[in-house]
Amino acid sequence: MHETDMTKALILTLKDWWEGEGCPAIARVHLVVGKFTCVEPVSLQFAFEVQTRNTFLDGVELVIRETPLIAFCHTCQGEYSPEIGIQYACPTCKSPMEDIRSGRELKIDRVEGAIPAQADHSCA
């Protein structure tokens, strides 16, 4: 399950950002995950919930937006949506998929802050 390792990397990235920003309260973390990354959003959600318990991210909502796999055929000069694991070639001319326009994304889109219950901004 590579979602576990991805979650560890995500937590480290967020911790560096969080500490650098003065430890603000976080409500939500928005991710963009492409279909072609083979990351299962449900597994990623689960790994995030488990690995953030009793940390600075405890209770933070992970919001995942999936992007579809979209390729561009230079022969036909058109975009198409390959069926992952079944057919990657252009459905019109059968040229192999060589130009992926969408679907490989795996990034933090944004972090939403929360209004802290108290004015304590320590990073403890």
C-alpha positions in Angstrom: 0.0 0.0 0.0 2.0 3.0 -1.3 -0.7 5.3 0.2 1.0 4.8 3.6 4.3 6.1 2.3 2.7 8.9 0.5 0.9 10.0 3.6 4.2 10.0 5.6 5.7 12.3 2.9 2.6 14.5 3.0 2.8 14.8 6.8 6.4 15.8 6.7 5.8 18.4 4.0 2.9 19.8 5.9 4.9 19.9 9.1 7.7 21.9 7.5 5.1 24.3 6.1 3.3 24.5 9.4 6.4 25.3 11.4 7.6 27.8 8.9 4.2 29.6 9.1 4.3 29.9 12.8 2.1 26.8 13.6 -1.3 28.1 12.4 -4.5 26.1 13.1 -5.4 23.9 10.1 -8.9 22.8 9.2 -8.5 21.2 5.8 -5.8 20.0 3.5 -6.8 19.9 -0.2 -5.0 17.5 -2.5 -5.2 17.0 -6.2 -4.7 13.3 -7.2 -4.6 12.1 -10.8 -6.3 8.9 -11.8 -3.1 7.7 -13.5 -1.1 7.8 -10.2 -3.0 4.7 -9.1 -3.6 6.2 -5.7 -6.8 5.1 -4.1 -8.4 8.1 -2.4 -10.2 5.9 0.2 -6.9 4.3 1.2 -5.2 7.7 1.3 -8.0 9.1 3.5 -7.6 6.1 5.9 -3.8 6.3 6.0 -4.1 10.1 6.7 -6.6 9.6 9.6 -4.5 6.8 11.2 -1.1 8.5 10.8 -2.3 12.0 12.0 -3.9 10.8 15.3 -2.4 12.7 18.3 -0.3 15.0 16.0 -0.7 18.6 14.9 -3.0 17.3 12.1 -5.3 15.4 14.4 -8.9 16.1 13.2 -7.8 17.9 10.0 -10.0 17.0 7.0 -8.3 15.7 3.9 -10.1 16.8 0.8 -9.2 14.9 -2.4 -10.0 16.1 -5.9 -9.3 13.5 -8.5 -8.3 14.5 -12.0 -9.1 12.2 -15.0 -6.5 10.7 -17.3 -6.5 12.8 -20.5 -4.1 12.2 -23.3 -3.4 14.2 -26.5 -2.9 12.5 -29.9 -0.4 14.4 -32.1 -1.5 12.4 -35.1 -5.2 13.3 -34.7 -4.6 16.6 -32.9 -7.2 15.7 -30.3 -7.6 14.8 -26.7 -9.0 11.5 -25.5 -9.6 9.7 -22.2 -7.8 6.3 -22.1 -9.3 3.5 -20.1 -6.7 2.8 -17.3 -5.4 -0.7 -17.5 -7.3 -1.5 -20.7 -6.5 0.7 -23.6 -4.0 3.5 -23.7 -3.8 4.1 -27.5 -5.7 6.7 -29.3 -9.2 5.4 -30.0 -9.2 7.0 -33.5 -5.8 6.2 -35.0 -4.5 3.7 -32.5 -1.2 5.7 -31.9 0.4 4.9 -28.6 -0.3 7.3 -25.7 2.7 9.7 -25.5 1.4 13.0 -24.3 -0.5 12.9 -21.0 -2.3 16.2 -20.3 -4.0 15.3 -17.0 -4.0 12.4 -14.6 -0.5 12.3 -13.1 -1.0 15.0 -10.5 -0.2 14.4 -6.9 0.0 17.6 -5.0 -1.2 19.8 -2.2 -3.6 22.3 -3.7 -4.1 24.4 -0.6 -4.3 24.4 3.1 -7.3 26.0 4.8 -6.8 27.5 8.3 -9.1 27.2 11.2 -10.0 29.8 13.7 -8.0 28.7 16.8 -10.0 28.2 20.0 -7.3 30.1 21.9 -4.5 32.5 21.1 -1.7 30.0 21.8 0.4 29.7 18.7 3.1 27.4 20.1 4.3 24.5 18.0 4.3 22.1 20.8 
